[in-house]
């Protein structure tokens, strides 16, 4: 059973994503950004304006220019931000900025929301309770506004962020194999112990 799981695990490792460390914003700063997004008076639908305001107030706005949500990747790139490939907004590191395209750029008919026409931009922050939250023109528990399906697949991290490459696949596979063998050994040790106990109980009941 454990060996049958290995191809699935290896497949996940091959598709693994990079990691970010040394993010300029602390947990306290990320919680402050959430509170700011809830009280800055910028109305819902103005995510680009709200995102620029939040980043400038946090000291990360250098080189960034105003624009619609879907245009933010060009602005982030020009300002020195680094793209990190992620399979889902839920996998994006804290403090990263996420961009979603408008429907027309995805070859779709606009769905009648600001995001459908102009895309969306947001930052992965922290709620006062410490939970993950997505902020821009408002603080939302789920990513993407109305266009989560138009995610570009990139999480943008500030220029001073260190990007740590994932370990080589061979090292990851060796680690998984070692862990699986350990789990198998523990599983069979428990079975042996249970069997031995059962034999003792059976012998006592016969006597």
KARA-V217603 format. One record per pair of residues at least 12 apart in sequence whose C-alpha atoms are under 10 Angstrom apart, sorted by sequence separation. I is the first residue (numbers start at 1). J is the second residue. D is the distance in Angstrom with one decimal. If there is no record, write none. Layout:
{{I:J:D} {I:J:D}}
This chain:
{{52:64:7.3} {63:75:7.9} {64:76:6.5} {84:96:9.0} {102:114:8.6} {103:115:8.0} {104:116:7.9} {105:117:9.2} {122:134:6.1} {123:135:5.3} {124:136:9.4} {127:139:8.4} {37:50:7.3} {40:53:8.9} {52:65:7.5} {53:66:9.4} {63:76:8.2} {64:77:9.2} {65:78:9.4} {83:96:9.2} {102:115:6.0} {103:116:5.1} {104:117:7.2} {105:118:9.3} {121:134:9.6} {122:135:5.3} {123:136:6.6} {126:139:9.5} {127:140:9.4} {36:50:9.7} {37:51:8.6} {40:54:9.0} {52:66:6.6} {62:76:9.9} {63:77:9.7} {64:78:7.7} {65:79:8.8} {82:96:9.5} {83:97:9.3} {101:115:7.9} {102:116:4.9} {103:117:6.2} {104:118:8.8} {105:119:9.0} {121:135:8.7} {122:136:5.0} {125:139:8.9} {127:141:8.7} {51:66:8.9} {52:67:8.8} {61:76:9.6} {63:78:7.3} {64:79:5.8} {81:96:9.6} {83:98:9.6} {100:115:8.1} {101:116:8.0} {102:117:5.1} {103:118:8.0} {104:119:9.4} {121:136:7.0} {122:137:8.2} {124:139:9.8} {125:140:9.9} {126:141:9.7} {37:53:9.1} {49:65:9.5} {50:66:9.5} {51:67:9.8} {63:79:4.7} {64:80:9.3} {81:97:9.4} {100:116:9.5} {101:117:8.6} {102:118:4.9} {103:119:7.4} {120:136:9.0} {121:137:9.1} {122:138:9.2} {123:139:9.5} {124:140:9.9} {36:53:9.5} {37:54:7.3} {48:65:9.4} {49:66:6.4} {62:79:7.0} {63:80:8.1} {64:81:9.7} {101:118:7.1} {102:119:3.9} {120:137:9.8} {122:139:9.2} {33:51:10.0} {36:54:7.3} {48:66:6.5} {49:67:7.3} {51:69:8.9} {61:79:8.6} {62:80:9.3} {63:81:9.8} {100:118:9.0} {101:119:4.4} {102:120:7.5} {122:140:9.6} {48:67:5.7} {49:68:8.0} {60:79:9.8} {100:119:5.3} {101:120:6.6} {124:143:8.5} {34:54:9.1} {47:67:9.2} {48:68:5.2} {49:69:8.8} {52:72:9.8} {99:119:7.6} {100:120:5.0} {101:121:8.8} {123:143:9.2} {33:54:6.5} {36:57:9.4} {46:67:9.8} {47:68:7.6} {48:69:5.1} {51:72:9.7} {60:81:10.0} {76:97:8.9} {99:120:5.9} {100:121:6.2} {122:143:8.0} {32:54:9.8} {33:55:8.6} {46:68:8.1} {47:69:6.3} {48:70:8.7} {98:120:8.3} {99:121:4.6} {100:122:8.9} {121:143:9.7} {122:144:7.6} {46:69:8.5} {48:71:8.8} {98:121:5.7} {99:122:6.8} {120:143:10.0} {121:144:7.8} {122:145:8.8} {33:57:8.8} {45:69:9.7} {48:72:7.7} {73:97:9.1} {97:121:7.1} {98:122:5.4} {99:123:9.0} {120:144:6.8} {121:145:8.8} {33:58:7.7} {72:97:9.2} {73:98:8.6} {97:122:5.6} {98:123:6.1} {119:144:9.1} {120:145:7.0} {32:58:9.1} {72:98:8.9} {73:99:6.7} {96:122:8.5} {97:123:4.3} {98:124:7.7} {119:145:9.2} {120:146:8.3} {72:99:6.7} {73:100:9.3} {95:122:9.9} {96:123:5.6} {97:124:6.5} {119:146:8.9} {120:147:7.2} {30:58:9.2} {70:98:9.8} {71:99:8.2} {72:100:9.0} {73:101:9.9} {95:123:6.2} {96:124:5.7} {97:125:9.4} {119:147:7.1} {120:148:8.7} {29:58:7.7} {69:98:9.4} {70:99:6.2} {71:100:9.0} {72:101:9.6} {94:123:8.0} {95:124:5.3} {96:125:8.2} {115:144:8.7} {116:145:9.7} {118:147:10.0} {119:148:9.6} {69:99:6.6} {70:100:5.7} {71:101:8.0} {93:123:9.7} {94:124:5.1} {95:125:5.8} {115:145:7.1} {116:146:7.2} {117:147:9.8} {120:150:9.0} {121:151:9.6} {69:100:6.9} {70:101:4.6} {71:102:9.5} {92:123:9.5} {93:124:7.1} {94:125:5.8} {95:126:8.9} {114:145:9.5} {115:146:6.0} {116:147:6.4} {119:150:8.1} {120:151:8.9} {124:155:9.3} {69:101:7.4} {70:102:6.2} {92:124:7.4} {93:125:9.1} {94:126:7.8} {113:145:9.6} {114:146:8.4} {115:147:6.0} {119:151:9.3} {123:155:9.1} {25:58:8.1} {68:101:9.6} {69:102:8.3} {70:103:9.8} {113:146:7.2} {114:147:9.5} {115:148:9.4} {123:156:9.1} {24:58:9.7} {25:59:9.4} {68:102:9.5} {90:124:9.0} {112:146:9.8} {113:147:8.9} {116:150:9.1} {123:157:9.8} {24:59:9.4} {25:60:9.1} {70:105:8.9} {89:124:8.6} {111:146:8.8} {115:150:9.6} {24:60:8.6} {98:134:9.2} {111:147:8.9} {97:134:9.3} {94:132:8.0} {96:134:10.0} {97:135:9.4} {94:133:9.2} {95:134:9.8} {97:136:9.7} {94:134:9.6} {55:97:10.0} {90:132:9.0} {90:133:9.8} {100:143:9.9} {101:144:9.9} {106:149:9.8} {90:134:9.9} {100:144:6.8} {103:147:8.0} {106:150:7.1} {69:114:9.5} {70:115:8.5} {89:134:9.5} {98:143:8.9} {99:144:8.2} {100:145:9.0} {102:147:7.5} {105:150:9.1} {51:97:9.0} {68:114:9.7} {69:115:7.7} {70:116:9.9} {98:144:8.3} {100:146:9.6} {101:147:7.7} {103:149:9.5} {68:115:9.3} {70:117:9.2} {71:118:8.4} {72:119:9.4} {100:147:6.6} {101:148:9.2} {103:150:7.4} {69:117:9.7} {70:118:6.0} {71:119:8.0} {72:120:8.7} {73:121:9.1} {99:147:9.9} {100:148:6.9} {101:149:9.0} {102:150:7.1} {68:117:9.6} {69:118:6.1} {70:119:4.4} {71:120:8.8} {72:121:7.0} {99:148:9.4} {100:149:8.0} {101:150:5.4} {102:151:9.6} {68:118:5.8} {69:119:4.8} {70:120:5.7} {71:121:8.8} {72:122:9.9} {100:150:5.1} {101:151:6.6} {67:118:9.5} {68:119:6.9} {69:120:4.0} {70:121:6.9} {99:150:8.5} {100:151:4.4} {101:152:7.0} {68:120:7.4} {69:121:4.6} {90:142:8.6} {99:151:6.2} {100:152:5.7} {68:121:8.1} {69:122:8.3} {89:142:9.1} {90:143:7.5} {98:151:7.6} {99:152:6.2} {100:153:8.7} {67:121:9.9} {89:143:6.5} {98:152:7.9} {99:153:8.3} {100:154:9.5} {88:143:9.5} {89:144:7.9} {98:153:8.3} {99:154:7.5} {98:154:6.7} {99:155:7.8} {97:154:8.6} {98:155:5.2} {99:156:8.5} {96:154:9.4} {97:155:5.7} {98:156:6.4} {89:148:8.3} {96:155:5.7} {97:156:4.9} {98:157:9.3} {88:148:9.4} {95:155:9.3} {96:156:5.2} {97:157:6.6} {88:149:9.8} {92:153:9.4} {94:155:9.7} {95:156:8.7} {96:157:4.8} {97:158:8.7} {33:95:9.9} {89:151:7.5} {92:154:8.2} {93:155:7.5} {95:157:7.0} {96:158:7.4} {88:151:7.9} {89:152:9.4} {92:155:5.8} {93:156:9.1} {94:157:9.0} {95:158:8.2} {20:84:8.2} {30:94:8.1} {87:151:9.4} {88:152:9.3} {89:153:7.7} {91:155:8.9} {92:156:8.8} {93:157:8.3} {19:84:7.9} {30:95:7.0} {86:151:10.0} {87:152:9.5} {88:153:6.7} {89:154:8.4} {92:157:9.6} {96:161:9.8} {18:84:6.7} {19:85:9.3} {29:95:9.4} {86:152:9.2} {87:153:6.0} {88:154:8.6} {89:155:7.7} {95:161:9.9} {17:84:8.0} {18:85:7.0} {19:86:9.5} {27:94:8.7} {47:114:9.3} {69:136:10.0} {85:152:9.2} {86:153:5.5} {87:154:8.1} {88:155:9.2} {17:85:6.4} {18:86:7.9} {26:94:9.4} {27:95:9.0} {45:113:8.3} {46:114:8.2} {47:115:8.9} {55:123:9.3} {85:153:6.0} {86:154:5.7} {87:155:9.6} {16:85:9.4} {17:86:6.0} {25:94:8.7} {26:95:8.6} {45:114:5.7} {46:115:9.4} {51:120:10.0} {52:121:9.9} {54:123:9.3} {84:153:8.4} {85:154:4.7} {86:155:6.5} {16:86:8.6} {17:87:7.7} {23:93:9.0} {25:95:6.5} {44:114:9.1} {45:115:7.3} {48:118:9.6} {51:121:7.1} {52:122:10.0} {83:153:9.3} {84:154:5.4} {85:155:6.3} {15:86:9.7} {16:87:8.9} {23:94:8.0} {24:95:8.0} {25:96:9.8} {47:118:9.8} {48:119:9.3} {50:121:9.3} {51:122:6.5} {83:154:5.7} {84:155:5.0} {85:156:8.8} {15:87:8.9} {19:91:9.9} {20:92:9.2} {21:93:8.8} {23:95:6.8} {46:118:9.8} {47:119:9.0} {48:120:7.4} {49:121:9.7} {50:122:8.9} {51:123:7.6} {82:154:9.3} {83:155:5.6} {84:156:6.1} {19:92:9.1} {20:93:6.7} {21:94:9.7} {23:96:8.6} {45:118:9.4} {47:120:6.4} {48:121:6.3} {82:155:8.1} {83:156:4.5} {84:157:7.3} {17:91:8.7} {18:92:9.9} {19:93:7.7} {20:94:8.9} {45:119:9.8} {46:120:8.9} {47:121:6.0} {48:122:8.3} {81:155:9.7} {82:156:5.3} {83:157:6.5} {17:92:9.6} {18:93:9.9} {20:95:9.8} {45:120:8.6} {46:121:9.6} {47:122:7.1} {81:156:6.1} {82:157:5.3} {83:158:9.2} {20:96:9.2} {80:156:9.8} {81:157:5.6} {82:158:6.5} {80:157:9.2} {81:158:4.8} {82:159:6.4} {80:158:7.3} {81:159:4.8} {82:160:9.3} {73:152:9.2} {77:156:8.5} {79:158:8.9} {80:159:5.4} {81:160:8.4} {82:161:8.2} {84:163:8.3} {70:150:9.6} {76:156:7.4} {79:159:8.0} {80:160:9.1} {81:161:8.7} {82:162:9.6} {83:163:9.8} {54:135:9.0} {55:136:9.7} {70:151:9.7} {73:154:9.0} {76:157:8.9} {77:158:9.9} {82:163:8.7} {54:136:7.5} {70:152:9.3} {73:155:9.7} {76:158:8.6} {77:159:9.6} {53:136:8.9} {54:137:9.5} {73:156:8.0} {76:159:9.5} {51:135:7.9} {52:136:8.6} {53:137:9.7} {72:156:10.0} {50:135:8.8} {51:136:5.0} {50:136:5.3} {51:137:7.1} {49:136:8.3} {50:137:5.0} {51:138:9.8} {47:135:8.7} {48:136:7.5} {49:137:7.7} {50:138:8.3} {34:123:9.4} {47:136:5.3} {48:137:7.8} {33:123:9.2} {34:124:9.4} {46:136:8.2} {47:137:4.6} {33:124:9.9} {34:125:6.5} {35:126:9.5} {45:136:9.4} {46:137:5.8} {47:138:8.0} {33:125:7.1} {34:126:6.6} {35:127:8.0} {44:136:8.8} {45:137:6.6} {46:138:9.3} {30:123:9.3} {32:125:8.9} {33:126:8.1} {34:127:6.2} {35:128:7.8} {44:137:5.2} {45:138:8.9} {30:124:8.2} {31:125:6.5} {32:126:8.3} {33:127:9.0} {34:128:7.7} {42:136:9.2} {43:137:6.3} {44:138:6.4} {30:125:4.9} {31:126:4.8} {32:127:8.6} {33:128:10.0} {42:137:6.2} {43:138:8.0} {44:139:10.0} {29:125:8.7} {30:126:5.4} {31:127:5.5} {32:128:8.1} {41:137:8.7} {42:138:8.3} {28:125:9.8} {29:126:8.7} {30:127:8.0} {31:128:5.6} {37:134:9.8} {38:135:8.5} {40:137:8.6} {41:138:9.5} {61:158:9.6} {27:125:8.2} {28:126:8.3} {30:128:9.1} {31:129:8.6} {37:135:6.3} {38:136:8.8} {39:137:9.7} {40:138:9.1} {47:145:9.6} {60:158:7.3} {26:125:10.0} {27:126:7.0} {28:127:9.8} {31:130:7.6} {34:133:7.8} {36:135:9.2} {37:136:6.0} {38:137:7.8} {39:138:8.7} {60:159:9.0} {25:125:9.5} {27:127:9.6} {28:128:8.8} {30:130:9.5} {31:131:9.4} {34:134:8.1} {35:135:9.3} {36:136:9.3} {37:137:6.2} {38:138:5.6} {39:139:9.9} {45:145:9.3} {60:160:9.9} {27:128:9.8} {31:132:9.6} {34:135:6.1} {36:137:9.8} {37:138:5.3} {38:139:6.2} {44:145:10.0} {28:130:9.3} {30:132:9.8} {31:133:9.3} {33:135:7.7} {34:136:8.4} {36:138:9.0} {37:139:6.2} {38:140:9.7} {27:130:8.3} {30:133:9.5} {33:136:8.9} {35:138:9.4} {36:139:9.2} {37:140:10.0} {34:138:8.2} {35:139:8.2} {30:135:9.6} {34:139:6.2} {33:139:9.3} {34:140:9.3} {24:157:9.2} {25:158:9.4} {23:157:7.7} {24:158:7.4} {20:155:10.0} {23:158:7.4} {24:159:9.0} {21:157:9.8} {22:158:10.0} {23:159:9.3} {24:160:6.8} {25:161:9.8} {20:157:7.9} {23:160:7.3} {24:161:6.7} {22:160:7.8} {23:161:5.1} {24:162:9.7} {21:160:9.8} {22:161:5.5} {23:162:7.3} {21:161:6.4} {22:162:5.7} {23:163:9.5} {20:161:6.8} {21:162:5.3} {22:163:8.5} {20:162:5.9} {21:163:6.2} {22:164:9.8} {19:162:8.7} {20:163:4.7} {21:164:6.9} {19:163:5.9} {20:164:5.9} {18:163:7.2} {19:164:5.2} {20:165:8.6} {18:164:6.4} {19:165:6.4} {18:165:5.3} {19:166:6.9} {17:165:8.4} {18:166:5.5} {16:165:10.0} {17:166:7.1} {18:167:9.4} {16:166:7.4} {16:167:9.7} {14:166:9.9} {13:166:9.2} {16:169:9.3} {13:167:9.6} {14:168:9.4} {15:169:9.9} {13:168:9.4} {14:169:6.6} {13:169:6.8} {14:170:9.9} {13:170:9.8} {14:172:9.3} {10:169:8.2} {13:172:7.1} {14:173:9.7} {10:170:9.6} {13:173:7.9} {10:172:8.2} {9:172:9.7} {10:173:6.4} {13:176:9.7} {9:173:8.3} {7:173:9.9} {10:176:8.3} {6:173:8.6} {9:176:7.8} {10:177:9.8} {9:177:9.7} {6:176:8.0} {6:177:7.7} {3:177:8.5} {6:180:8.5} {2:177:9.3} {5:180:9.1} {3:180:7.8} {2:180:6.3} {3:181:8.9} {2:181:7.9} {2:183:8.4} {3:184:9.5} {2:184:7.0} {1:184:9.0}}
